[in-house]
Amino acid sequence: MTGVETVVITTTERDATVISLHGEIDEDHAPTLAGALARAVSGGLPRTVVDLSGTGFVDSSVLHALLDAQRAHTAAGVALVLAGPLHTAVRRLFEVTGASTVFRTADSLAAAVTC
């Protein structure tokens, strides 16, 4: 994604922590994402939404961070929802690895914060 700054932004919307990803998120950015996810699960809100609509690429380190977060969220009784729409490369990573069946997903951020 040439010209797009890589960013992990955390906000709150309704009763959800929203973590928005922008740019190409890879192993250099996975620790930032993992930290945001860890803070979200302990933040006291009943839902964490990871908005993937702003990224056209994530690698396996991001998938690993999301899988770890899914386990932590489940243990804490906090819902973790991935919001799209997903770009082709991101969707393909989830499909090829079988991870698409592990996560609750929504077609948009608006749908994710209410599901």
N, C-alpha and C positions, 0 to 999 in steps of 0.2 A: 504494500500500500504506500506507494511513494507520496511523500508530502504530508502524510498523516502522522501526527505525533502519537506515540504509544502512551496510553494513559489508563490507569485503573482508578476510578472515582467511586467513592462511597457516599450515598445519600440516604435519606429516609423518605418513604412515601407510604402514606396510610399507616398500616401496622407492619411494614416490611423494611428491612435493610436492603437497599438496592446497590449492587456492585456493578458498575457499567464498565465494559472493556472497549477501548478504542484503539485502532491500529493493529499491528501484528504482535500478538502476544506469544512469547516463546520462553525458553529457559531463563533468560535474563530477567523476565518480568514475573515468572511464576512465584518467586518468594513474596513479592508484593501482593499478588492475588491471594496466596495462602495466608498471609497475615491479615488481609481484609476479611477473608472467610472465617478465620479464627476469632477475630473481634466480633464479627456478626453473630456467630453461634453463642457467644457469651454476653451479647448485648441486651438480652431480655425481650427482644421482639419475637413473635411467633413464626416469622417467615423471613427467609433470605432469598432474594431474587438476583440471579446473575444475568445481566443483560448482555447477550452476545451479539446483538444486532449490529454493533458498531465495529466488529472485527471480521476481517476476511480470512484470518489465519490464526490458528492456535496449534501448538505442538503437543507432543505426548506429556511434557512436563506440566502443562496446563491441565490436561486430562487427569493426570495423577493428583494434582492439587484439588481438582473438583471431586474426584473419587474419595480422597481423604476427608474432604469437607462433608460429603454425603454421609459417610460413616459417623463423623462427629455430630452432624445435625440430627441424624436419626437417634443417636444415643442421648442427645439433649432434648429430644421431642420438638425440635424446630424444623419446619418444612424448608426444603431447599428446592427452588424452582429455577429452571433455565429458561430465559426468554429469548425469542427470536424476533423476526425471522432470521434463520441461520443462513449464512453465505454457504455456497456449495462446498468449499474446502472444509469448513467447520462441520457441516452436516455429515460429510463423508467420513471424517475422523471418527465421529460418534457411531456411525453405521458400521464401518469396517472393524472397529474394535469391539462391537457389541455393547458399547456403553450407552447407546440410545435407550436401551430398556431399563437402565439403572436409575435414570433421572426423571423427575416430573418435569414436563416441558409445557410451554405456552407459546402461542404464535406471536404474542406482542407483550410489551412491558405492562400495558394496561390490564391485559388478561392475567398476567403472572401475579400481579399484586393482589388480585382478588380470588385466585383459585385455591 
